[in-house]
Amino acid sequence: SGKCKNIGLSNFNVEQIEEVLLSAKIKPGCLQVESHPHLPNLELLKLCKEHGISFCFIQSSRKPWLRIPKTGTKDLLHEEVVLKIAEKHSVTVGQVLIRYQNR
């Protein structure tokens, strides 16, 4: 009683997760991190899959599909490739982006 049975991590990078895996008695069950097509975090996703850790994406505190200032790219709701995928499959852009996260 009073002992932790499950833990989750938020905004950890690969090195931090590996350190936790080496030292923790309880393996993390979930990593919560910002992830979208402009910031896919594929290395983190791979590490999580290898260790059976759920990868839970979050959106930034700003508008969810805001223009990414460093890249100057369009917001994802208006990116041509996303629009073409949505049209091809007769779904909404939002559905395409949600499906991307469920990869």
N, C-alpha and C positions, 0 to 999 in steps of 0.2 A: 504494500500500500504506500502511496505517496511517491512511487517511482515512475519515471518517464518510460512509456512503452513505445512511443512513436515520436520521431522528430522530422521536421521539415527544414529546408534551407531556403534562403531568399537572397538573390543577387550574389551568389558565390561563383567564383571562377574555377577553372579546372584544377589549378594548384590547391585552392582552398578545399575543394571537395575531396581531392586525394588525401589531403592531410586529415580531414575528418574520417575518411574511410580507414585510415591507418590507426587512428587513436580512439575512435568512438566504440563503445560496447554495443550501441544500438545503431544499425545502419540507417541512414536517412531514407525516408519513404518518398520524399517529394522535393524537387527543386523548383522554386518559383523564380522566373527570370523574364525580362523583357525579350520578346522574340516576335519577329514578323519578317516578310520577305526582304526588307532593307537591312535587317539585323537578325539573320537566321540562327546564330549561335549553334552551328552544326557540331562543333567540337564538344560543346556541353551536352548536346542531345545524344551524341555517340557515347560519351562517358556514362550518361544516365542509363541508356539502354544496356550497356555492358554490365552495370551493377544493379539493375532492376529498380532504378529510382524513377518515379514518375516525373515527367517533364511538364510542368504547368506554366503556360505562358501568361504574362501580364502585359498590359499596355502601359505606356508611360503616363505620367500624371497629366500630360497635355492631351489634346484631342488625339484619338487613337491612330489616325492615319495621316497625321500632319506631315507636311513637307519636311524632309530631313535636311537641315541646313548645310551640313558638311558635304553632302553629295549633290545637292541642288536638284534632286529628282522630284518628280511630281508626287503628290500624295497617292497612295495605293488605290484609292477609289476611282482615280481617273487615269491610271497608267494603262497605256494601250494594250500591253500584253495581257493584263488582268481582264480588261474589257473584252478582248477577243476570246479568251478562255470562257468567260461567262456567256458570251453570245453563242459560242460553239456548243456548249452543253445546256443551253436554255435555262440558265440559273442566274441569280443575282451576283453582283460583284462581292457583296458581303458573304454569300455562300462559298464563293471561290476562296476567299481569304480565310474563312473558318476551316474549310477543308484542308488548306495548306497547313494550318496549325495542327491538324489531326493526322499528320503524316506518320 
